[in-house]
Amino acid sequence: MDLTTVQEIAPANRDAIEGWRPGDAWLAGGTWLFSEPQPDVRRLLDLTAFGWPALTASRDGLEIAATCTLAELARWRAPARWPASALIPECCHALLGSFKVWNSATVGGNVCLALPAGPMTSLAAALDGVCTIWGPEHTITEHSVLDFITGPGENALSAPGSVLRSLHLPDAALRCRTAFRQHSLSPLGRSAAVVIARRSATALTITITASLPRPAQLRFDRPPSAEELRDALDEAQLHYYDDVHGDPEWREHLTRMYSEEVRRELEEYKA
């Protein structure tokens, strides 16, 4: 879609945060920005001008630049020491899009959009991802992905001009074994429920997205029994999302069913 109100496109830099003005918008992949009218936008600031490396692996984990595309992430081959990287292609394929979308849509854009079904949110939340945010006065802050997503379409980028710089997936989480479940109302529909379990030598973490307004986690110091898992889900008092992609009762059914499935799948795993 043409954005007929845009008067200027400029390369982004840190000074743009300080000089942020009404009508500005960050531009990365633009797959959402150009998908519907943006009548208030006057200037686009191109984040690709920063030249951030898409993916940087280190002993501490994996840093994913906000401008990394889904195609770049899906093509990346992780070190053998990170079995949890098996989640990457599964989550990438949970975003249904054309070849053009895959090669334009960015990881950061998908997370910042904060849709309950955002698959990059599912990936990052399940692996204890941490968001690095650049803000005014050259401030740098960090938020866990669980805290960064505050509701449907809402995130922690509160200061005018603040921008998501990167996502960090820690080495400890990437070394875990994982199990993944996803379901949609229709074969090519938006995710209605995504449940991901992560198992270390002793602990089990279950991350729930898509069926909820924002990500939620259940953490266990040891693998729970089926009854303990049911009790934890009851105690969490989760509020299930309601939209055209699935009603709350059905989403709750899927969430509970898949939570038990991933629990059983990883029950016998030894790190």
C-alpha positions as CSV (number, residue, x, y, z in Angstrom):
1,M,0.0,0.0,0.0
2,D,1.3,3.5,-0.8
3,L,1.7,5.8,2.2
4,T,0.6,9.0,0.6
5,T,1.2,11.2,3.6
6,V,5.0,10.3,3.9
7,Q,7.1,13.4,3.0
8,E,10.6,12.1,3.8
9,I,12.6,8.8,4.1
10,A,15.8,9.2,6.0
11,P,18.5,6.8,7.3
12,A,18.2,6.1,11.0
13,N,20.8,7.0,13.5
14,R,21.0,7.5,17.3
15,D,20.4,11.2,16.9
16,A,17.0,10.4,15.4
17,I,15.8,9.3,18.8
18,E,16.6,12.7,20.3
19,G,15.1,14.5,17.3
20,W,11.9,12.3,17.2
21,R,8.9,14.3,16.2
22,P,5.2,13.6,15.7
23,G,4.6,11.8,12.5
24,D,7.9,9.8,12.6
25,A,7.9,6.0,12.3
26,W,10.7,3.5,12.3
27,L,11.0,1.5,9.1
28,A,12.5,-2.0,9.1
29,G,10.8,-4.7,6.9
30,G,7.7,-2.6,6.6
31,T,5.4,-5.6,6.1
32,W,2.9,-4.2,8.6
33,L,3.7,-0.5,8.0
34,F,2.7,-0.8,4.4
35,S,-0.2,-3.2,4.9
36,E,-2.7,-0.5,6.0
37,P,-3.2,3.2,5.9
38,Q,-0.9,5.3,8.2
39,P,-2.5,8.7,8.0
40,D,-0.4,10.2,10.7
41,V,3.0,9.2,9.4
42,R,5.1,11.9,7.8
43,R,8.7,10.7,8.0
44,L,10.1,7.1,7.8
45,L,13.5,6.4,9.5
46,D,15.2,3.4,7.9
47,L,16.6,1.1,10.6
48,T,18.6,-0.9,8.0
49,A,21.0,2.1,7.8
50,F,22.5,1.0,11.2
51,G,24.0,-2.0,9.4
52,W,23.5,-4.3,12.4
53,P,24.8,-7.9,12.0
54,A,21.7,-10.1,11.7
55,L,22.9,-12.9,14.0
56,T,25.8,-13.0,16.3
57,A,26.6,-16.2,18.2
58,S,28.9,-16.2,21.2
59,R,29.7,-18.1,24.3
60,D,26.9,-16.2,26.1
61,G,24.2,-17.0,23.5
62,L,22.7,-15.7,20.3
63,E,22.0,-12.0,19.6
64,I,19.4,-11.4,17.0
65,A,19.3,-7.9,15.5
66,A,15.9,-6.3,15.4
67,T,16.4,-5.9,11.6
68,C,17.1,-9.6,11.1
69,T,14.6,-11.0,8.6
70,L,12.7,-14.3,9.1
71,A,14.5,-15.7,6.0
72,E,17.9,-14.9,7.5
73,L,16.9,-16.5,10.9
74,A,15.5,-19.6,9.2
75,R,18.6,-20.1,7.1
76,W,20.9,-19.8,10.1
77,R,22.6,-23.0,11.3
78,A,23.2,-23.2,15.0
79,P,26.1,-24.8,16.8
80,A,25.5,-28.4,17.8
81,R,25.7,-27.4,21.5
82,W,22.3,-25.6,21.1
83,P,19.6,-28.2,20.6
84,A,16.9,-25.6,21.4
85,S,17.7,-24.0,18.1
86,A,15.3,-26.6,16.6
87,L,12.6,-24.1,17.7
88,I,13.8,-21.5,15.2
89,P,12.4,-23.1,11.9
90,E,9.3,-24.3,13.7
91,C,8.5,-20.8,14.9
92,C,9.5,-19.2,11.6
93,H,7.1,-21.5,9.8
94,A,4.3,-20.5,12.2
95,L,4.3,-17.1,10.5
96,L,2.4,-17.8,7.3
97,G,3.5,-15.5,4.6
98,S,4.7,-15.2,1.0
99,F,8.3,-15.4,-0.2
100,K,8.3,-11.6,-0.2
101,V,7.1,-11.4,3.4
102,W,9.6,-13.9,4.6
103,N,12.4,-11.9,3.1
104,S,11.2,-8.6,4.4
105,A,9.5,-9.2,7.7
106,T,11.9,-8.7,10.6
107,V,12.2,-10.4,14.0
108,G,12.1,-7.1,15.8
109,G,9.0,-6.0,13.9
110,N,7.2,-9.2,14.7
111,V,8.0,-8.8,18.4
112,C,7.2,-5.1,18.6
113,L,3.8,-5.6,16.9
114,A,3.0,-7.7,20.0
115,L,0.3,-9.8,18.4
116,P,-0.7,-12.7,20.6
117,A,0.1,-15.1,17.8
118,G,3.5,-13.5,17.0
119,P,5.8,-16.5,16.4
120,M,9.0,-14.5,17.1
121,T,7.5,-13.7,20.5
122,S,6.9,-17.4,21.0
123,L,10.5,-18.2,20.2
124,A,12.1,-15.5,22.3
125,A,9.8,-16.0,25.3
126,A,10.3,-19.7,25.3
127,L,14.1,-19.2,25.4
128,D,14.2,-16.5,28.1
129,G,14.9,-13.8,25.5
130,V,16.0,-10.4,26.6
131,C,15.2,-7.2,24.6
132,T,17.7,-4.4,24.4
133,I,16.1,-1.0,23.9
134,W,17.7,2.2,22.8
135,G,16.0,5.2,24.3
136,P,16.3,9.0,24.6
137,E,19.6,10.5,25.9
138,H,21.5,7.4,24.7
139,T,19.9,5.2,27.4
140,I,20.0,1.4,27.0
141,T,17.6,-0.7,28.9
142,E,16.7,-4.4,29.0
143,H,13.5,-6.2,29.4
144,S,12.7,-9.9,29.3
145,V,10.3,-10.7,26.4
146,L,7.7,-11.7,29.0
147,D,7.8,-8.2,30.3
148,F,8.3,-6.4,27.0
149,I,4.9,-7.6,25.7
150,T,2.4,-5.9,27.9
151,G,-0.8,-6.8,26.0
152,P,-2.3,-7.3,22.5
153,G,-0.5,-4.7,20.3
154,E,1.2,-3.2,23.3
155,N,4.8,-3.2,24.3
156,A,7.3,-1.5,26.6
157,L,8.5,1.1,24.1
158,S,7.0,3.9,26.0
159,A,9.4,6.8,25.4
160,P,9.0,8.6,22.1
161,G,11.6,7.4,19.6
162,S,12.7,4.4,21.6
163,V,13.6,1.4,19.5
164,L,14.2,-2.3,19.9
165,R,17.9,-2.9,19.1
166,S,18.1,-6.7,19.5
167,L,17.0,-9.9,21.2
168,H,19.4,-12.0,23.2
169,L,18.8,-15.7,23.7
170,P,21.0,-17.0,26.5
171,D,23.3,-20.0,26.1
172,A,21.7,-21.8,29.0
173,A,18.3,-21.8,27.4
174,L,19.7,-22.8,24.0
175,R,21.4,-25.9,25.5
176,C,18.0,-27.3,26.6
177,R,15.8,-29.9,24.9
178,T,12.5,-28.5,23.6
179,A,9.1,-29.6,22.5
180,F,6.8,-27.6,20.3
181,R,3.0,-27.6,19.6
182,Q,1.0,-25.2,17.5
183,H,-2.5,-25.1,16.2
184,S,-4.7,-22.8,14.1
185,L,-8.4,-22.6,13.5
186,S,-7.8,-23.4,9.8
187,P,-4.8,-25.0,8.0
188,L,-3.4,-21.7,6.9
189,G,-4.7,-19.5,9.7
190,R,-3.1,-17.5,12.5
191,S,-1.9,-19.5,15.5
192,A,-4.6,-20.0,18.1
193,A,-2.3,-21.7,20.6
194,V,1.4,-22.2,20.8
195,V,2.9,-24.2,23.7
196,I,6.7,-24.7,24.0
197,A,8.4,-26.8,26.7
198,R,12.1,-26.4,27.6
199,R,13.9,-29.1,29.7
200,S,17.3,-28.8,31.4
201,A,18.9,-31.5,33.4
202,T,16.4,-30.9,36.2
203,A,13.9,-28.1,35.5
204,L,11.0,-27.8,33.1
205,T,9.6,-24.5,31.7
206,I,6.4,-24.3,29.7
207,T,5.7,-21.1,27.7
208,I,2.2,-20.4,26.4
209,T,1.6,-17.9,23.6
210,A,-1.1,-17.1,21.0
211,S,-3.9,-18.4,23.2
212,L,-3.3,-15.6,25.7
213,P,-3.2,-11.8,25.4
214,R,0.5,-11.9,26.3
215,P,3.1,-14.6,26.9
216,A,3.0,-16.7,30.1
217,Q,5.3,-19.2,31.7
218,L,5.0,-22.1,34.1
219,R,8.3,-23.0,35.7
220,F,9.0,-26.2,37.6
221,D,12.2,-27.1,39.5
222,R,11.7,-30.7,38.5
223,P,9.5,-32.3,35.9
224,P,5.9,-32.2,37.2
225,S,3.4,-35.0,37.1
226,A,0.3,-34.6,35.0
227,E,-1.7,-33.6,38.1
228,E,0.9,-31.1,39.2
229,L,0.8,-29.5,35.7
230,R,-3.0,-29.3,35.8
231,D,-2.9,-27.7,39.3
232,A,-0.3,-25.1,38.0
233,L,-2.5,-24.2,35.1
234,D,-5.5,-23.8,37.4
235,E,-3.5,-21.6,39.9
236,A,-2.2,-19.4,37.0
237,Q,-5.7,-18.3,36.3
238,L,-4.9,-17.6,32.7
239,H,-7.2,-15.3,30.7
240,Y,-7.6,-16.8,27.2
241,Y,-7.7,-14.5,24.1
242,D,-10.9,-14.1,22.2
243,D,-10.9,-13.1,18.5
244,V,-11.9,-14.4,15.1
245,H,-9.0,-16.9,15.2
246,G,-10.5,-18.9,18.1
247,D,-12.8,-18.6,21.1
248,P,-11.4,-18.7,24.6
249,E,-12.8,-22.1,25.6
250,W,-11.2,-23.8,22.6
251,R,-7.9,-22.1,23.2
252,E,-7.9,-23.2,26.8
253,H,-8.6,-26.8,25.7
254,L,-5.7,-26.7,23.2
255,T,-3.4,-25.1,25.8
256,R,-4.1,-27.7,28.4
257,M,-3.9,-30.6,25.9
258,Y,-0.6,-29.4,24.4
259,S,0.9,-28.6,27.8
260,E,0.4,-32.2,28.8
261,E,1.8,-33.5,25.5
262,V,5.0,-31.5,25.8
263,R,5.3,-32.5,29.5
264,R,5.2,-36.2,28.5
265,E,7.5,-35.7,25.5
266,L,10.3,-34.3,27.8
267,E,9.5,-36.3,30.9
268,E,12.2,-38.9,30.4
269,Y,14.8,-36.5,28.9
270,K,18.2,-36.4,30.6
271,A,20.5,-33.5,29.7
